[in-house]
Amino acid sequence: MDRFQYLLLMGLCLAITLPLEFVLRARVYRRPRRLLAAMWLPVALFTVWDIVAIAREHWRYSPRYTTGWLLPFDLPVEELAFFLVIPVCGLLSLEAVRWGLSRLGAPRGRGGGSSPR
């Protein structure tokens, strides 16, 4: 069971934040093109970073807590799952907070305040 801990943790992160999509109307999964646009570059960069670090032996992953399932270039499947799951959970949380603040009448600008007109 230890070897599935990393993947189980990623699954729990998704399960815990999934209600935000429906209860607090985060609308992250309902806008897949926007989600892909937000995620493709960070996922690509961090994946390349990890592959380089693994190849240079800067770091390694514990066989005790990972499945041993490797993607090309010896990237553990858990690491790619991390790069996909954690940003989705973050986006769900951000959009849920934005929706909640809008219900309270707070301004929705990028800078956190309203701009003078």
C-alpha positions as CSV (number, residue, x, y, z in Angstrom):
1,M,0.0,0.0,0.0
2,D,2.9,2.4,0.7
3,R,3.8,2.4,-3.0
4,F,0.5,4.0,-3.9
5,Q,0.6,6.8,-1.4
6,Y,1.6,9.5,-3.8
7,L,-1.1,8.6,-6.3
8,L,-3.7,8.3,-3.5
9,L,-2.8,11.7,-2.2
10,M,-3.3,13.2,-5.7
11,G,-6.7,11.4,-5.9
12,L,-7.6,12.8,-2.6
13,C,-6.6,16.3,-3.6
14,L,-9.0,16.1,-6.6
15,A,-11.8,14.5,-4.6
16,I,-11.6,17.2,-1.9
17,T,-11.6,20.1,-4.4
18,L,-14.2,18.6,-6.8
19,P,-17.2,19.9,-4.9
20,L,-15.9,23.4,-5.5
21,E,-16.8,23.0,-9.2
22,F,-20.5,22.4,-8.3
23,V,-21.1,23.9,-4.9
24,L,-19.2,27.1,-5.3
25,R,-19.4,27.2,-9.1
26,A,-15.7,27.3,-9.8
27,R,-16.4,26.3,-13.5
28,V,-12.8,25.0,-14.0
29,Y,-13.8,21.7,-15.6
30,R,-16.6,23.3,-17.6
31,R,-14.0,25.4,-19.5
32,P,-11.5,22.9,-20.7
33,R,-9.8,25.1,-23.3
34,R,-9.2,27.7,-20.6
35,L,-7.9,25.1,-18.3
36,L,-5.5,23.7,-21.0
37,A,-4.3,27.2,-21.8
38,A,-3.5,27.9,-18.2
39,M,-1.7,24.6,-17.6
40,W,0.2,23.5,-20.7
41,L,3.2,25.7,-20.2
42,P,3.8,25.1,-16.5
43,V,3.3,21.3,-17.0
44,A,5.7,21.3,-19.9
45,L,8.4,23.3,-18.1
46,F,8.2,21.4,-14.8
47,T,8.2,18.1,-16.7
48,V,11.4,19.0,-18.6
49,W,12.9,20.4,-15.4
50,D,12.2,17.1,-13.6
51,I,13.6,15.0,-16.5
52,V,16.8,17.0,-16.6
53,A,17.2,16.7,-12.8
54,I,16.6,13.0,-12.9
55,A,19.1,12.5,-15.7
56,R,21.7,14.5,-13.8
57,E,20.9,12.6,-10.6
58,H,20.0,15.8,-8.8
59,W,17.1,14.0,-7.2
60,R,15.4,10.7,-7.2
61,Y,12.1,9.2,-6.0
62,S,11.6,6.7,-3.2
63,P,10.6,3.3,-4.6
64,R,8.8,2.8,-1.3
65,Y,6.2,5.5,-1.9
66,T,6.0,5.4,-5.7
67,T,4.6,2.7,-8.0
68,G,7.7,2.3,-10.1
69,W,5.6,3.1,-13.2
70,L,7.9,5.3,-15.3
71,L,7.1,7.5,-18.3
72,P,9.7,8.2,-21.0
73,F,13.0,9.6,-19.6
74,D,12.4,7.8,-16.3
75,L,9.8,10.3,-15.1
76,P,7.6,8.7,-12.4
77,V,3.9,8.7,-13.3
78,E,3.2,10.3,-9.9
79,E,5.3,13.3,-10.8
80,L,3.2,14.0,-13.9
81,A,0.1,13.5,-11.9
82,F,1.4,16.1,-9.4
83,F,2.0,18.6,-12.2
84,L,-1.6,18.1,-13.4
85,V,-3.5,17.7,-10.2
86,I,-2.1,20.5,-8.0
87,P,-2.7,23.3,-10.5
88,V,-6.2,22.1,-11.1
89,C,-6.9,22.1,-7.3
90,G,-5.4,25.6,-7.1
91,L,-7.5,26.9,-10.0
92,L,-10.6,25.3,-8.4
93,S,-9.8,27.0,-5.1
94,L,-9.1,30.4,-6.8
95,E,-12.3,30.3,-8.8
96,A,-14.4,29.3,-5.8
97,V,-13.0,32.2,-3.8
98,R,-13.7,34.6,-6.7
99,W,-17.3,33.3,-7.0
100,G,-17.7,33.7,-3.2
101,L,-16.3,37.2,-3.2
102,S,-18.6,38.2,-6.1
103,R,-21.6,37.0,-4.1
104,L,-20.4,39.4,-1.3
105,G,-20.2,42.3,-3.8
106,A,-16.4,42.5,-3.7
107,P,-14.7,43.9,-6.9
108,R,-13.4,41.3,-9.3
109,G,-10.4,43.1,-10.7
110,R,-6.9,41.6,-11.2
111,G,-5.3,44.0,-8.8
112,G,-7.6,43.3,-5.9
113,G,-9.2,46.7,-5.9
114,S,-11.4,48.8,-8.1
115,S,-9.8,51.0,-10.6
116,P,-10.6,54.7,-10.7
117,R,-12.7,55.9,-13.7
